[in-house]
Amino acid sequence: VKEVAKLSLLSSACDEASAASASTKESHPYLRSVCDAAEQGVQGVTEARASSVHTLQPHVAAVSEYASRGLDKLGEKLPLLQKPVEQILSDTKELVSSRVAEVKEAVSS
């Protein structure tokens, strides 16, 4: 989970979601109370699960090792995962703009 969280794409997407959530909570007090209650519930479940993980530690370590290798391979095949959302959007806009310019040039010719 820690390695997945380190991926630039996921990390920047989480930052964007967090900023949107904070803005929404600030703008809408009723939604803030609902969100706060939901977050506390999730935190409680997470803490309860964390305590049960200790009994499964050897199995968790093995799964973690396999997951880590899989993430490494995925990162090699999808370098997009190493880029933040802003850069992906910028690169996409640039690519679309260049393609549109090529089409315009072809049509005008």
PADREN-392302 format. One record per residue (C-alpha): residue number from 1; residue in one letter; x, y, z; chain. Coordinates in Angstrom, 2 decimals. Layout:
node resi: NUM | resn: A | xx: X | yy: Y | zz: Z | chain: A
...
REM end
This chain:
node resi: 1 | resn: V | xx: 0.00 | yy: 0.00 | zz: 0.00 | chain: A
node resi: 2 | resn: K | xx: 2.85 | yy: 2.36 | zz: 0.81 | chain: A
node resi: 3 | resn: E | xx: 4.46 | yy: 1.75 | zz: -2.58 | chain: A
node resi: 4 | resn: V | xx: 1.18 | yy: 2.35 | zz: -4.40 | chain: A
node resi: 5 | resn: A | xx: 0.72 | yy: 5.58 | zz: -2.46 | chain: A
node resi: 6 | resn: K | xx: 4.17 | yy: 6.71 | zz: -3.62 | chain: A
node resi: 7 | resn: L | xx: 3.20 | yy: 6.55 | zz: -7.31 | chain: A
node resi: 8 | resn: S | xx: 3.14 | yy: 10.12 | zz: -8.59 | chain: A
node resi: 9 | resn: L | xx: -0.13 | yy: 9.65 | zz: -10.47 | chain: A
node resi: 10 | resn: L | xx: -1.97 | yy: 8.28 | zz: -7.45 | chain: A
node resi: 11 | resn: S | xx: -0.36 | yy: 10.67 | zz: -5.00 | chain: A
node resi: 12 | resn: S | xx: -1.26 | yy: 13.76 | zz: -7.03 | chain: A
node resi: 13 | resn: A | xx: -4.79 | yy: 12.45 | zz: -7.65 | chain: A
node resi: 14 | resn: C | xx: -5.23 | yy: 11.95 | zz: -3.90 | chain: A
node resi: 15 | resn: D | xx: -3.96 | yy: 15.49 | zz: -3.28 | chain: A
node resi: 16 | resn: E | xx: -6.51 | yy: 16.83 | zz: -5.78 | chain: A
node resi: 17 | resn: A | xx: -9.32 | yy: 14.81 | zz: -4.16 | chain: A
node resi: 18 | resn: S | xx: -8.27 | yy: 15.99 | zz: -0.71 | chain: A
node resi: 19 | resn: A | xx: -8.27 | yy: 19.63 | zz: -1.81 | chain: A
node resi: 20 | resn: A | xx: -11.71 | yy: 19.21 | zz: -3.40 | chain: A
node resi: 21 | resn: S | xx: -13.00 | yy: 17.53 | zz: -0.25 | chain: A
node resi: 22 | resn: A | xx: -11.65 | yy: 20.31 | zz: 1.98 | chain: A
node resi: 23 | resn: S | xx: -13.19 | yy: 22.95 | zz: -0.26 | chain: A
node resi: 24 | resn: T | xx: -16.54 | yy: 21.18 | zz: -0.25 | chain: A
node resi: 25 | resn: K | xx: -16.48 | yy: 20.77 | zz: 3.53 | chain: A
node resi: 26 | resn: E | xx: -15.68 | yy: 24.47 | zz: 3.91 | chain: A
node resi: 27 | resn: S | xx: -18.50 | yy: 25.52 | zz: 1.58 | chain: A
node resi: 28 | resn: H | xx: -21.19 | yy: 23.17 | zz: 2.88 | chain: A
node resi: 29 | resn: P | xx: -21.35 | yy: 22.71 | zz: 6.68 | chain: A
node resi: 30 | resn: Y | xx: -23.95 | yy: 19.94 | zz: 6.49 | chain: A
node resi: 31 | resn: L | xx: -21.78 | yy: 17.91 | zz: 4.14 | chain: A
node resi: 32 | resn: R | xx: -18.82 | yy: 18.53 | zz: 6.44 | chain: A
node resi: 33 | resn: S | xx: -20.58 | yy: 16.83 | zz: 9.37 | chain: A
node resi: 34 | resn: V | xx: -21.57 | yy: 13.85 | zz: 7.20 | chain: A
node resi: 35 | resn: C | xx: -18.05 | yy: 13.53 | zz: 5.78 | chain: A
node resi: 36 | resn: D | xx: -16.45 | yy: 13.84 | zz: 9.22 | chain: A
node resi: 37 | resn: A | xx: -18.69 | yy: 11.06 | zz: 10.56 | chain: A
node resi: 38 | resn: A | xx: -17.85 | yy: 8.83 | zz: 7.58 | chain: A
node resi: 39 | resn: E | xx: -14.13 | yy: 9.52 | zz: 7.99 | chain: A
node resi: 40 | resn: Q | xx: -14.27 | yy: 8.61 | zz: 11.68 | chain: A
node resi: 41 | resn: G | xx: -16.06 | yy: 5.36 | zz: 10.83 | chain: A
node resi: 42 | resn: V | xx: -13.45 | yy: 4.45 | zz: 8.23 | chain: A
node resi: 43 | resn: Q | xx: -10.66 | yy: 5.32 | zz: 10.64 | chain: A
node resi: 44 | resn: G | xx: -12.19 | yy: 3.06 | zz: 13.31 | chain: A
node resi: 45 | resn: V | xx: -12.48 | yy: 0.14 | zz: 10.89 | chain: A
node resi: 46 | resn: T | xx: -8.93 | yy: 0.71 | zz: 9.70 | chain: A
node resi: 47 | resn: E | xx: -7.59 | yy: 0.68 | zz: 13.25 | chain: A
node resi: 48 | resn: A | xx: -9.51 | yy: -2.51 | zz: 14.05 | chain: A
node resi: 49 | resn: R | xx: -8.15 | yy: -4.20 | zz: 10.93 | chain: A
node resi: 50 | resn: A | xx: -4.61 | yy: -3.05 | zz: 11.71 | chain: A
node resi: 51 | resn: S | xx: -4.67 | yy: -4.87 | zz: 15.04 | chain: A
node resi: 52 | resn: S | xx: -5.74 | yy: -8.14 | zz: 13.38 | chain: A
node resi: 53 | resn: V | xx: -2.94 | yy: -7.89 | zz: 10.81 | chain: A
node resi: 54 | resn: H | xx: -0.32 | yy: -8.73 | zz: 13.45 | chain: A
node resi: 55 | resn: T | xx: -1.55 | yy: -12.33 | zz: 13.62 | chain: A
node resi: 56 | resn: L | xx: -1.23 | yy: -12.61 | zz: 9.85 | chain: A
node resi: 57 | resn: Q | xx: 2.20 | yy: -10.97 | zz: 9.67 | chain: A
node resi: 58 | resn: P | xx: 4.07 | yy: -13.79 | zz: 7.86 | chain: A
node resi: 59 | resn: H | xx: 1.37 | yy: -14.04 | zz: 5.21 | chain: A
node resi: 60 | resn: V | xx: 1.17 | yy: -10.27 | zz: 4.84 | chain: A
node resi: 61 | resn: A | xx: 4.95 | yy: -10.09 | zz: 4.33 | chain: A
node resi: 62 | resn: A | xx: 4.81 | yy: -12.68 | zz: 1.54 | chain: A
node resi: 63 | resn: V | xx: 1.92 | yy: -10.93 | zz: -0.21 | chain: A
node resi: 64 | resn: S | xx: 3.68 | yy: -7.60 | zz: 0.20 | chain: A
node resi: 65 | resn: E | xx: 6.80 | yy: -8.97 | zz: -1.49 | chain: A
node resi: 66 | resn: Y | xx: 4.82 | yy: -10.29 | zz: -4.48 | chain: A
node resi: 67 | resn: A | xx: 2.86 | yy: -7.04 | zz: -4.72 | chain: A
node resi: 68 | resn: S | xx: 6.07 | yy: -5.02 | zz: -4.66 | chain: A
node resi: 69 | resn: R | xx: 7.54 | yy: -7.02 | zz: -7.54 | chain: A
node resi: 70 | resn: G | xx: 4.29 | yy: -6.64 | zz: -9.47 | chain: A
node resi: 71 | resn: L | xx: 4.29 | yy: -2.88 | zz: -8.94 | chain: A
node resi: 72 | resn: D | xx: 7.87 | yy: -2.66 | zz: -10.14 | chain: A
node resi: 73 | resn: K | xx: 6.95 | yy: -4.47 | zz: -13.36 | chain: A
node resi: 74 | resn: L | xx: 3.82 | yy: -2.36 | zz: -13.78 | chain: A
node resi: 75 | resn: G | xx: 5.87 | yy: 0.81 | zz: -13.32 | chain: A
node resi: 76 | resn: E | xx: 8.28 | yy: -0.33 | zz: -16.03 | chain: A
node resi: 77 | resn: K | xx: 5.46 | yy: -1.05 | zz: -18.49 | chain: A
node resi: 78 | resn: L | xx: 3.37 | yy: 2.02 | zz: -17.60 | chain: A
node resi: 79 | resn: P | xx: 5.71 | yy: 4.97 | zz: -16.99 | chain: A
node resi: 80 | resn: L | xx: 2.57 | yy: 7.11 | zz: -16.89 | chain: A
node resi: 81 | resn: L | xx: 2.13 | yy: 5.99 | zz: -13.27 | chain: A
node resi: 82 | resn: Q | xx: 5.29 | yy: 7.88 | zz: -12.34 | chain: A
node resi: 83 | resn: K | xx: 3.90 | yy: 11.22 | zz: -13.54 | chain: A
node resi: 84 | resn: P | xx: 1.62 | yy: 13.57 | zz: -11.58 | chain: A
node resi: 85 | resn: V | xx: -1.89 | yy: 14.25 | zz: -12.88 | chain: A
node resi: 86 | resn: E | xx: -0.97 | yy: 17.82 | zz: -13.87 | chain: A
node resi: 87 | resn: Q | xx: 1.83 | yy: 16.63 | zz: -16.14 | chain: A
node resi: 88 | resn: I | xx: -0.36 | yy: 13.96 | zz: -17.75 | chain: A
node resi: 89 | resn: L | xx: -3.04 | yy: 16.55 | zz: -18.48 | chain: A
node resi: 90 | resn: S | xx: -0.47 | yy: 18.98 | zz: -19.86 | chain: A
node resi: 91 | resn: D | xx: 1.12 | yy: 16.31 | zz: -22.07 | chain: A
node resi: 92 | resn: T | xx: -2.33 | yy: 15.24 | zz: -23.32 | chain: A
node resi: 93 | resn: K | xx: -3.34 | yy: 18.81 | zz: -24.17 | chain: A
node resi: 94 | resn: E | xx: -0.05 | yy: 19.32 | zz: -25.99 | chain: A
node resi: 95 | resn: L | xx: -0.50 | yy: 16.11 | zz: -27.97 | chain: A
node resi: 96 | resn: V | xx: -4.08 | yy: 16.98 | zz: -28.93 | chain: A
node resi: 97 | resn: S | xx: -3.07 | yy: 20.51 | zz: -29.93 | chain: A
node resi: 98 | resn: S | xx: -0.28 | yy: 19.23 | zz: -32.17 | chain: A
node resi: 99 | resn: R | xx: -2.61 | yy: 16.69 | zz: -33.80 | chain: A
node resi: 100 | resn: V | xx: -5.26 | yy: 19.37 | zz: -34.40 | chain: A
node resi: 101 | resn: A | xx: -2.61 | yy: 21.63 | zz: -35.94 | chain: A
node resi: 102 | resn: E | xx: -1.51 | yy: 18.79 | zz: -38.23 | chain: A
node resi: 103 | resn: V | xx: -5.11 | yy: 18.18 | zz: -39.32 | chain: A
node resi: 104 | resn: K | xx: -5.68 | yy: 21.90 | zz: -39.97 | chain: A
node resi: 105 | resn: E | xx: -2.51 | yy: 22.04 | zz: -42.04 | chain: A
node resi: 106 | resn: A | xx: -3.52 | yy: 18.95 | zz: -44.02 | chain: A
node resi: 107 | resn: V | xx: -7.01 | yy: 20.34 | zz: -44.68 | chain: A
node resi: 108 | resn: S | xx: -5.69 | yy: 23.76 | zz: -45.76 | chain: A
node resi: 109 | resn: S | xx: -3.23 | yy: 22.09 | zz: -48.13 | chain: A
REM end
